[in-house]
Amino acid sequence: MRLFDYIIVCKSPDFKNVDRVSQLMLLINLMALSYALYAGLYPSPALLIAIMTSVASWWIFCVYQKIKGGIPYYRLGLVFASWGWFLLPNALLIAGIYLIAALFERQVKFPYELAVDPAGVLVNTFPKKLYPWAEINNMLIKDDYITIDFKNNKLIQKQINEPVTETIKNEFNAFCAEHLAKNN
């Protein structure tokens, strides 16, 4: 396991669109399973009813999480929905899409973190990106924003999740200046 000198957690964006897509997928699943029950596509409807109840219950739980101020994760509902699609005839592709959505939803909502050490800056996104100090022109924290200026004119500027004290800010900026001077 790698140890980092500094880990900076940036403010998370609003995941409204990701949540809307997940909710739309759950709604489509509930409608499709309801139609399958109505049309008699499945000989034993008890399992489909259990899956529909699980999807609806998880959806309600996620709405409750959002009301309480938490981040709702729809992945378990999407897994149940994928199982429902798997049981329907000729719906394996859709089941796979739901399963992939369930696997990637958590990664999409992962907080934006920057890990800084003598090797460079690691951005904890999907996929992870490592920027060595040789690619960075300047990096500093000012006014609770972190700014990374790259030599290829790329710029990353993110608001930090919590206010940074003046001593930590000066220490971090000195650390960055030292490693930038070594590698330039």
Residue, then its C-alpha position, 0 to 999 in steps of 0.5 A: m500500500r502506498l502512503f501519500d504525504y497529502i490527500i486533498v478531497c475536493k467538493s463533490p459535484d451534484f450527481k443529479n443526472v446520474d441519479r435521474v438515469s438510475q431512477l429512469m432505469l428502475l422505472i423502465n424495469l418496473m414497467a417491463l416486469s409489470y408488462a411481463l406479469y400482465a402478458g404472462l411471459y413468466p410461468s411463476p410470477a412470485l419471483l418477478i413480484a419479489i424482484m419488483t418489490s425489491v427494486a421499488s423498496w430500494w428506490i424508496f430507500c434511496v429517496y429517503q437517503k437523499i431527503k436525509g442529505g446523504i448520497p443515494y446509491y441505486r446499485l443494489g436496485l439496479v442489480f435486482a433489476s438486472w436479475g429481473w431482466f435476466l429472467l425475461p426471455n430475450a433480455l440478456l443484453i438489457a440485463g448486462i447493461y443494468l449490471i454494468a450500470a450497477l457496477f459503475e454507479r459507485q465509481v462515478k460517485f466517488p469523491y474527487e481526491l488528489a494524492v500528492d507525494p514525491a512521485g507526483v500527483l495521483v487523481n483518484t478518478f475512474p481510471k486513476k491518473l498519475y501526473p509526475w512532477a515533470e509534467i506540472n508547471n505549478m501547483l498550489i492551494k489558495d483561497d480553498y482552491i487547489t490549482i494544478d497548471f500543467k506544461n501542456n497548458k492544461l489546468i485543473q482547479k477544484q474547490i477543496n471540501e474543507p477550509v485549509t489552515e494557513t500553516i497547512k496551506n504554506e506547508f503544502n505549497a512549500f512541498c510542491a515548490e520543492h518538488l517542482a524545483k527538483n524536476n524542472 
